[in-house]
Amino acid sequence: MTATGVTACGADDPSPAPARPAVSPAPGDHTLHLDWQGVERNYELHAPPGYRPGVAVPLVVALHGRPSSAAKLRAASGLDKVADREGFLTAYPNGIDGAWQATGGVGAVDDVGFLRAMVEHLVKTWGVDPRRVYATGFSDGARMSYELAVNASDVFAAIAPVSGPFEWGRARSDTGYKPAEPVSVVAFLGSRDRIADQISYGLSRWYRHLGCTADEPVWIDKDRTVNRTVAKCADGSEAVDYVVNGMGHSWPAPTDRAAAIDAGVVMWEFFAAHRRG
């Protein structure tokens, strides 16, 4: 694995392709490349104006839906503005063909491994605090965030799935399919989401797998457009979900008229209160 990425040569060209220049840690917007399983992968990285190399900084990994891209999620989520105000790095990786694969079977893409390698590079080179690494995602990116919680609980302290269920593979039937280390969850869903039932059922599975005990839902606004449920889990983690009445399959943000909350702001408050170890 290399951090800069290498472009493959044609079969009739014996000369090696030039390596991409390394990206130096600095505030601003960057595109980084990483060789993973013989494929050049890429991700967008936003560093806030106050970022200083060598100073420990939190990281939020944001995963797009399917089919989509890092750029589209970045525009829809508004996370860069939150990062600028709160001082964390935001990484927006691109899935192959606009999608994510949870596990790397024979001949399959190992996206958990790719995201682990991406975080490892940012810890070593960009000063990311390994105790404050978080993941969020929209739709299939939300599914992938659950997979990271289970299969990379030694990396991610908390996740924030948006409009997506805990559903892939063993999640549907194996109650032993859960994080080996505590990973807290803050989830967002819309009452009019076309997959609202799947998302709700996935949350109930998560509660069952983790032995979570939930409080009664409470309204967080006077117009009763958003209710919140808080649960404490047997391993010491926390699970919180927000249901936005009238919202469909979308990311709750100020640009969404149906959203009474800003998911980016709420999730960061949750992340800031949870770290590994």
C-alpha positions in Angstrom: 0.0 0.0 0.0 1.3 3.5 -0.9 -0.1 6.8 0.1 0.3 8.6 -3.1 -1.0 6.0 -5.6 0.7 4.7 -8.8 -1.0 4.6 -12.3 -0.5 1.2 -14.0 1.4 1.1 -17.3 0.3 -0.5 -20.6 1.5 -4.0 -21.3 3.7 -2.7 -24.2 5.3 0.1 -22.1 8.1 -1.2 -19.9 8.8 2.1 -18.3 7.2 2.6 -14.8 4.5 5.2 -14.5 5.5 8.3 -12.6 4.3 8.3 -9.0 1.8 11.0 -8.0 3.4 13.7 -5.8 2.7 13.3 -2.1 0.2 15.8 -0.7 1.7 17.8 2.1 -0.5 18.3 5.2 -2.0 21.8 5.2 -5.4 23.5 5.5 -7.7 23.4 2.5 -9.1 20.9 0.1 -7.0 18.0 -1.2 -7.4 14.9 -3.4 -5.3 11.9 -2.1 -4.6 8.6 -3.8 -3.9 5.2 -2.3 -3.0 1.9 -3.9 -5.2 -0.8 -2.5 -5.5 -4.4 -3.8 -3.7 -3.3 -7.0 -6.2 -0.5 -7.7 -5.6 3.2 -7.3 -8.3 4.5 -4.9 -8.9 8.2 -4.1 -10.6 10.4 -1.6 -11.2 14.0 -0.9 -9.8 15.5 2.3 -11.0 18.8 3.8 -8.7 20.3 6.5 -10.1 23.3 8.4 -8.4 26.7 8.4 -7.1 26.1 11.9 -5.4 22.8 11.0 -1.8 22.7 11.9 0.5 19.7 11.0 1.7 17.9 14.0 -1.3 18.9 16.2 -3.6 16.0 17.0 -6.9 16.4 15.2 -10.2 14.3 15.0 -11.3 12.7 11.7 -14.7 12.1 10.3 -14.9 9.6 7.4 -18.0 10.4 5.3 -19.3 7.6 2.9 -21.6 8.4 -0.1 -24.7 6.4 -1.1 -25.1 4.2 -4.2 -24.6 5.2 -7.0 -23.0 8.4 -6.0 -19.7 10.1 -5.2 -17.7 11.8 -2.6 -18.3 15.2 -4.2 -22.1 14.7 -4.1 -22.1 13.8 -0.4 -19.8 16.6 0.4 -22.1 19.1 -1.2 -25.3 17.7 0.4 -24.0 17.2 3.9 -22.5 20.6 4.8 -19.9 18.8 6.9 -17.1 21.1 5.7 -18.7 24.0 7.4 -19.0 22.1 10.7 -15.4 21.0 10.3 -14.2 24.5 9.8 -16.0 25.6 13.0 -15.1 22.6 15.2 -11.6 21.8 13.8 -11.7 18.3 12.5 -10.6 16.7 9.3 -13.2 15.2 6.9 -12.4 12.5 4.5 -14.7 11.7 1.6 -13.6 8.4 -0.1 -15.0 7.2 -3.4 -16.3 3.7 -3.7 -15.5 1.7 -6.8 -18.2 2.3 -9.4 -20.0 4.5 -6.9 -20.7 1.7 -4.4 -19.3 0.0 -1.3 -18.6 -3.7 -0.5 -18.7 -4.6 3.1 -16.3 -7.6 3.1 -13.5 -8.8 0.8 -14.3 -12.3 -0.2 -12.4 -14.1 -3.0 -12.1 -11.7 -5.9 -14.2 -9.0 -4.1 -13.3 -5.5 -3.0 -12.2 -5.2 0.6 -13.6 -1.7 1.4 -13.2 -2.2 5.1 -9.5 -2.8 4.5 -9.2 0.2 2.2 -10.8 2.5 4.7 -8.5 1.1 7.5 -5.5 1.9 5.3 -6.8 5.4 4.5 -7.2 6.1 8.3 -3.8 4.6 9.0 -2.2 7.0 6.5 -4.0 10.0 7.9 -3.0 9.1 11.5 0.7 8.7 10.5 0.9 11.6 8.1 -1.8 14.1 9.0 -1.7 13.9 12.8 -5.2 12.3 13.2 -5.8 11.3 16.8 -6.4 7.5 16.7 -8.8 7.8 19.6 -11.0 10.3 17.8 -11.9 8.6 14.4 -15.5 8.5 13.4 -17.6 7.5 10.4 -20.9 8.6 8.9 -22.6 7.7 5.7 -25.8 8.2 3.7 -28.0 5.3 2.5 -25.6 2.5 1.4 -22.8 4.6 3.0 -24.8 4.3 6.2 -24.8 0.5 5.8 -21.1 0.6 5.3 -20.6 2.7 8.5 -22.3 -0.1 10.5 -19.9 -2.6 8.9 -17.0 -0.4 10.0 -18.4 -0.4 13.5 -18.4 -4.2 13.6 -15.3 -5.0 11.6 -13.1 -2.0 12.5 -14.1 -1.3 16.1 -10.4 -0.9 16.9 -10.4 2.1 14.6 -13.8 3.9 14.9 -15.0 5.3 18.2 -18.6 6.1 16.9 -20.7 6.2 13.8 -23.6 8.2 12.4 -25.6 6.3 9.8 -28.0 8.6 7.9 -31.0 7.0 6.1 -29.5 3.5 5.9 -30.0 0.3 7.8 -27.8 -2.2 9.7 -28.5 -5.0 7.2 -25.7 -6.6 5.3 -24.9 -10.3 5.6 -24.7 -11.7 9.2 -26.3 -8.5 10.6 -29.7 -10.0 9.6 -29.5 -13.2 11.6 -26.4 -13.5 13.8 -26.8 -11.8 17.2 -23.0 -12.3 17.7 -22.4 -10.0 14.8 -21.4 -6.9 16.8 -18.3 -4.7 17.6 -15.6 -6.4 19.6 -15.0 -3.0 21.3 -17.6 -0.4 22.2 -18.7 1.8 19.2 -21.5 4.3 19.9 -24.1 5.1 17.3 -26.2 8.2 16.4 -28.7 7.4 13.6 -31.0 9.6 11.5 -34.1 8.6 9.5 -37.1 10.1 8.0 -40.7 9.0 8.6 -41.4 9.1 4.9 -38.2 7.3 3.8 -39.0 4.6 1.3 -36.9 2.2 3.4 -38.0 3.5 6.8 -39.1 0.0 7.9 -35.7 -1.5 7.0 -33.9 1.2 8.9 -36.1 0.9 12.0 -35.8 -2.9 11.9 -32.0 -2.6 11.6 -31.9 -0.4 14.6 -33.9 -2.9 16.6 -31.4 -5.6 15.5 -28.5 -3.4 16.7 -30.2 -2.9 20.1 -30.7 -6.7 20.3 -27.1 -7.6 19.3 -25.6 -5.0 21.7 -28.1 -5.6 24.6 -29.3 -2.0 24.5 -32.1 -0.7 26.8 -33.9 2.3 25.3 -35.6 5.2 27.0 -39.0 6.5 25.8 -38.8 8.7 22.7 -39.0 12.4 23.4 -39.7 15.4 21.1 -36.8 17.8 20.8 -38.7 20.7 19.3 -42.0 22.4 20.1 -43.5 21.6 16.7 -42.9 17.9 17.3 -41.1 17.3 14.1 -38.1 15.4 15.5 -38.1 12.7 18.2 -35.1 11.2 19.8 -34.6 7.8 21.5 -31.5 7.2 23.7 -30.4 3.7 24.6 -27.6 2.4 26.8 -25.9 -0.8 25.7 -24.4 -3.7 27.6 -20.8 -3.0 26.4 -20.9 0.6 27.6 -21.7 2.2 24.2 -24.6 4.5 23.5 -27.2 4.3 20.7 -29.3 7.4 19.8 -31.7 7.7 16.9 -33.5 10.8 15.5 -36.7 10.4 13.5 -37.6 13.4 11.4 -41.3 13.5 10.6 -42.1 14.3 6.9 -38.5 13.6 5.7 -37.9 11.1 2.9 -34.7 9.4 1.9 -32.3 12.3 2.4 -29.6 13.8 4.7 -31.1 16.2 7.3 -29.5 19.6 6.5 -30.5 23.2 6.5 -31.1 22.9 2.7 -33.8 20.3 3.3 -37.1 21.9 4.1 -38.4 18.8 5.8 -35.4 18.7 8.2 -35.7 20.4 11.5 -32.2 19.5 12.5 -28.8 19.6 10.9 -27.4 16.0 11.0 -23.8 17.3 10.6 -24.0 19.5 13.7 -25.8 16.9 15.8 -23.5 14.1 14.9 -20.4 16.1 15.7 -21.8 16.9 19.1 -22.2 13.2 19.6 -18.8 12.3 18.2 -17.1 14.9 20.4 -18.5 13.2 23.5 -17.3 9.7 22.5 -13.7 8.6 22.0 -12.0 5.2 22.0 -10.4 4.0 25.2 
